[in-house]
């Protein structure tokens, strides 16, 4: 077994490795704030008082989340596909934050990511790219 195989043996192994790196923040921090902090009603919520300690600063939590792309929940684009994807992301946010429907929200976000990928292919084809 080499070092790569050791640190990528599981999400936990990779999460432990990433968590041990001397960095100030990672993509898991941005995702944590988007998922938990943006809709948090708590006053004086900081690292010590956070109700989501298990997920805070946790690369492992982030690694286990479904990849849903990074598109916006609002857009000024005139492209109907990008508008539809943004609408799906907004609905996903509502389903997760208001109703606690994480599975439905994840499916909506995955659909949005698929639509965005197809929109990129269409734009590339329109521009004569392969």
C-alpha positions as protocol buffer text, in pm:
chain_id: "A"
residue {
  index: 1
  type: UNK
  ca { x: 0 y: 0 z: 0 }
}
residue {
  index: 2
  type: UNK
  ca { x: 131 y: 345 z: -86 }
}
residue {
  index: 3
  type: UNK
  ca { x: 50 y: 676 z: 87 }
}
residue {
  index: 4
  type: UNK
  ca { x: -220 y: 766 z: -166 }
}
residue {
  index: 5
  type: UNK
  ca { x: -398 y: 435 z: -110 }
}
residue {
  index: 6
  type: UNK
  ca { x: -373 y: 479 z: 266 }
}
residue {
  index: 7
  type: UNK
  ca { x: -521 y: 828 z: 277 }
}
residue {
  index: 8
  type: UNK
  ca { x: -793 y: 751 z: 21 }
}
residue {
  index: 9
  type: UNK
  ca { x: -902 y: 418 z: 172 }
}
residue {
  index: 10
  type: UNK
  ca { x: -1225 y: 576 z: 303 }
}
residue {
  index: 11
  type: UNK
  ca { x: -1390 y: 916 z: 348 }
}
residue {
  index: 12
  type: UNK
  ca { x: -1284 y: 900 z: 713 }
}
residue {
  index: 13
  type: UNK
  ca { x: -918 y: 834 z: 627 }
}
residue {
  index: 14
  type: UNK
  ca { x: -909 y: 1120 z: 376 }
}
residue {
  index: 15
  type: UNK
  ca { x: -1102 y: 1345 z: 617 }
}
residue {
  index: 16
  type: UNK
  ca { x: -850 y: 1274 z: 893 }
}
residue {
  index: 17
  type: UNK
  ca { x: -564 y: 1353 z: 657 }
}
residue {
  index: 18
  type: UNK
  ca { x: -720 y: 1679 z: 537 }
}
residue {
  index: 19
  type: UNK
  ca { x: -813 y: 1779 z: 892 }
}
residue {
  index: 20
  type: UNK
  ca { x: -451 y: 1742 z: 1000 }
}
residue {
  index: 21
  type: UNK
  ca { x: -320 y: 1983 z: 735 }
}
residue {
  index: 22
  type: UNK
  ca { x: -218 y: 2324 z: 872 }
}
residue {
  index: 23
  type: UNK
  ca { x: -469 y: 2534 z: 679 }
}
residue {
  index: 24
  type: UNK
  ca { x: -698 y: 2812 z: 797 }
}
residue {
  index: 25
  type: UNK
  ca { x: -1001 y: 2704 z: 595 }
}
residue {
  index: 26
  type: UNK
  ca { x: -1110 y: 2465 z: 324 }
}
residue {
  index: 27
  type: UNK
  ca { x: -1405 y: 2406 z: 95 }
}
residue {
  index: 28
  type: UNK
  ca { x: -1579 y: 2228 z: 384 }
}
residue {
  index: 29
  type: UNK
  ca { x: -1590 y: 2557 z: 574 }
}
residue {
  index: 30
  type: UNK
  ca { x: -1775 y: 2738 z: 295 }
}
residue {
  index: 31
  type: UNK
  ca { x: -2019 y: 2448 z: 262 }
}
residue {
  index: 32
  type: UNK
  ca { x: -2071 y: 2437 z: 640 }
}
residue {
  index: 33
  type: UNK
  ca { x: -2160 y: 2806 z: 647 }
}
residue {
  index: 34
  type: UNK
  ca { x: -2395 y: 2769 z: 351 }
}
residue {
  index: 35
  type: UNK
  ca { x: -2573 y: 2466 z: 500 }
}
residue {
  index: 36
  type: UNK
  ca { x: -2590 y: 2567 z: 866 }
}
residue {
  index: 37
  type: UNK
  ca { x: -2494 y: 2929 z: 932 }
}
residue {
  index: 38
  type: UNK
  ca { x: -2689 y: 3096 z: 652 }
}
residue {
  index: 39
  type: UNK
  ca { x: -3017 y: 2976 z: 802 }
}
residue {
  index: 40
  type: UNK
  ca { x: -2919 y: 2980 z: 1170 }
}
residue {
  index: 41
  type: UNK
  ca { x: -3145 y: 3179 z: 1403 }
}
residue {
  index: 42
  type: UNK
  ca { x: -2916 y: 3150 z: 1705 }
}
residue {
  index: 43
  type: UNK
  ca { x: -2783 y: 3462 z: 1869 }
}
residue {
  index: 44
  type: UNK
  ca { x: -2415 y: 3452 z: 1967 }
}
residue {
  index: 45
  type: UNK
  ca { x: -2343 y: 3144 z: 1761 }
}
residue {
  index: 46
  type: UNK
  ca { x: -1971 y: 3090 z: 1751 }
}
residue {
  index: 47
  type: UNK
  ca { x: -1742 y: 2789 z: 1751 }
}
residue {
  index: 48
  type: UNK
  ca { x: -1811 y: 2714 z: 2117 }
}
residue {
  index: 49
  type: UNK
  ca { x: -2190 y: 2754 z: 2101 }
}
residue {
  index: 50
  type: UNK
  ca { x: -2257 y: 2598 z: 1760 }
}
residue {
  index: 51
  type: UNK
  ca { x: -2525 y: 2328 z: 1754 }
}
residue {
  index: 52
  type: UNK
  ca { x: -2339 y: 2152 z: 1472 }
}
residue {
  index: 53
  type: UNK
  ca { x: -2001 y: 2077 z: 1630 }
}
residue {
  index: 54
  type: UNK
  ca { x: -1971 y: 1739 z: 1457 }
}
residue {
  index: 55
  type: UNK
  ca { x: -1985 y: 1904 z: 1115 }
}
residue {
  index: 56
  type: UNK
  ca { x: -1786 y: 2220 z: 1196 }
}
residue {
  index: 57
  type: UNK
  ca { x: -1433 y: 2214 z: 1049 }
}
residue {
  index: 58
  type: UNK
  ca { x: -1495 y: 1856 z: 934 }
}
residue {
  index: 59
  type: UNK
  ca { x: -1348 y: 1750 z: 602 }
}
residue {
  index: 60
  type: UNK
  ca { x: -1504 y: 1406 z: 660 }
}
residue {
  index: 61
  type: UNK
  ca { x: -1855 y: 1557 z: 682 }
}
residue {
  index: 62
  type: UNK
  ca { x: -1789 y: 1747 z: 360 }
}
residue {
  index: 63
  type: UNK
  ca { x: -1646 y: 1444 z: 177 }
}
residue {
  index: 64
  type: UNK
  ca { x: -1963 y: 1245 z: 248 }
}
residue {
  index: 65
  type: UNK
  ca { x: -2193 y: 1513 z: 105 }
}
residue {
  index: 66
  type: UNK
  ca { x: -2330 y: 1464 z: -247 }
}
residue {
  index: 67
  type: UNK
  ca { x: -2157 y: 1673 z: -510 }
}
residue {
  index: 68
  type: UNK
  ca { x: -2418 y: 1909 z: -646 }
}
residue {
  index: 69
  type: UNK
  ca { x: -2214 y: 2160 z: -838 }
}
residue {
  index: 70
  type: UNK
  ca { x: -2160 y: 2514 z: -732 }
}
residue {
  index: 71
  type: UNK
  ca { x: -2426 y: 2703 z: -921 }
}
residue {
  index: 72
  type: UNK
  ca { x: -2623 y: 2997 z: -792 }
}
residue {
  index: 73
  type: UNK
  ca { x: -2972 y: 3000 z: -641 }
}
residue {
  index: 74
  type: UNK
  ca { x: -3041 y: 3322 z: -833 }
}
residue {
  index: 75
  type: UNK
  ca { x: -2925 y: 3428 z: -1176 }
}
residue {
  index: 76
  type: UNK
  ca { x: -2963 y: 3716 z: -1418 }
}
residue {
  index: 77
  type: UNK
  ca { x: -2879 y: 3488 z: -1709 }
}
residue {
  index: 78
  type: UNK
  ca { x: -3119 y: 3480 z: -2003 }
}
residue {
  index: 79
  type: UNK
  ca { x: -3024 y: 3117 z: -2066 }
}
residue {
  index: 80
  type: UNK
  ca { x: -3340 y: 2919 z: -1978 }
}
residue {
  index: 81
  type: UNK
  ca { x: -3140 y: 2617 z: -1863 }
}
residue {
  index: 82
  type: UNK
  ca { x: -2930 y: 2819 z: -1621 }
}
residue {
  index: 83
  type: UNK
  ca { x: -3247 y: 2984 z: -1490 }
}
residue {
  index: 84
  type: UNK
  ca { x: -3409 y: 2644 z: -1439 }
}
residue {
  index: 85
  type: UNK
  ca { x: -3101 y: 2513 z: -1256 }
}
residue {
  index: 86
  type: UNK
  ca { x: -3098 y: 2818 z: -1029 }
}
residue {
  index: 87
  type: UNK
  ca { x: -3469 y: 2770 z: -957 }
}
residue {
  index: 88
  type: UNK
  ca { x: -3406 y: 2406 z: -863 }
}
residue {
  index: 89
  type: UNK
  ca { x: -3125 y: 2510 z: -627 }
}
residue {
  index: 90
  type: UNK
  ca { x: -3351 y: 2768 z: -464 }
}
residue {
  index: 91
  type: UNK
  ca { x: -3623 y: 2506 z: -416 }
}
residue {
  index: 92
  type: UNK
  ca { x: -3364 y: 2266 z: -274 }
}
residue {
  index: 93
  type: UNK
  ca { x: -3261 y: 2531 z: -24 }
}
residue {
  index: 94
  type: UNK
  ca { x: -3624 y: 2578 z: 82 }
}
residue {
  index: 95
  type: UNK
  ca { x: -3686 y: 2205 z: 112 }
}
residue {
  index: 96
  type: UNK
  ca { x: -3378 y: 2160 z: 329 }
}
residue {
  index: 97
  type: UNK
  ca { x: -3404 y: 2472 z: 545 }
}
residue {
  index: 98
  type: UNK
  ca { x: -3780 y: 2503 z: 592 }
}
residue {
  index: 99
  type: UNK
  ca { x: -3893 y: 2142 z: 586 }
}
residue {
  index: 100
  type: UNK
  ca { x: -3581 y: 1940 z: 672 }
}
residue {
  index: 101
  type: UNK
  ca { x: -3612 y: 1739 z: 350 }
}
residue {
  index: 102
  type: UNK
  ca { x: -3245 y: 1675 z: 283 }
}
residue {
  index: 103
  type: UNK
  ca { x: -3296 y: 1380 z: 47 }
}
residue {
  index: 104
  type: UNK
  ca { x: -3533 y: 1578 z: -176 }
}
residue {
  index: 105
  type: UNK
  ca { x: -3301 y: 1879 z: -162 }
}
residue {
  index: 106
  type: UNK
  ca { x: -3004 y: 1666 z: -266 }
}
residue {
  index: 107
  type: UNK
  ca { x: -3199 y: 1525 z: -562 }
}
residue {
  index: 108
  type: UNK
  ca { x: -3298 y: 1876 z: -671 }
}
residue {
  index: 109
  type: UNK
  ca { x: -2937 y: 1997 z: -646 }
}
residue {
  index: 110
  type: UNK
  ca { x: -2814 y: 1698 z: -847 }
}
residue {
  index: 111
  type: UNK
  ca { x: -3074 y: 1773 z: -1115 }
}
residue {
  index: 112
  type: UNK
  ca { x: -2955 y: 2135 z: -1122 }
}
residue {
  index: 113
  type: UNK
  ca { x: -2593 y: 2022 z: -1164 }
}
residue {
  index: 114
  type: UNK
  ca { x: -2696 y: 1795 z: -1453 }
}
residue {
  index: 115
  type: UNK
  ca { x: -2885 y: 2078 z: -1626 }
}
residue {
  index: 116
  type: UNK
  ca { x: -2584 y: 2310 z: -1582 }
}
residue {
  index: 117
  type: UNK
  ca { x: -2351 y: 2050 z: -1735 }
}
residue {
  index: 118
  type: UNK
  ca { x: -2582 y: 2009 z: -2033 }
}
residue {
  index: 119
  type: UNK
  ca { x: -2608 y: 2387 z: -2074 }
}
residue {
  index: 120
  type: UNK
  ca { x: -2228 y: 2408 z: -2086 }
}
residue {
  index: 121
  type: UNK
  ca { x: -2218 y: 2139 z: -2358 }
}
residue {
  index: 122
  type: UNK
  ca { x: -2481 y: 2325 z: -2560 }
}
residue {
  index: 123
  type: UNK
  ca { x: -2290 y: 2653 z: -2528 }
}
residue {
  index: 124
  type: UNK
  ca { x: -1968 y: 2479 z: -2635 }
}
residue {
  index: 125
  type: UNK
  ca { x: -2144 y: 2326 z: -2937 }
}
residue {
  index: 126
  type: UNK
  ca { x: -2293 y: 2665 z: -3031 }
}
residue {
  index: 127
  type: UNK
  ca { x: -1943 y: 2817 z: -3013 }
}
residue {
  index: 128
  type: UNK
  ca { x: -1800 y: 2545 z: -3240 }
}
residue {
  index: 129
  type: UNK
  ca { x: -1603 y: 2374 z: -2965 }
}
residue {
  index: 130
  type: UNK
  ca { x: -1586 y: 1997 z: -2934 }
}
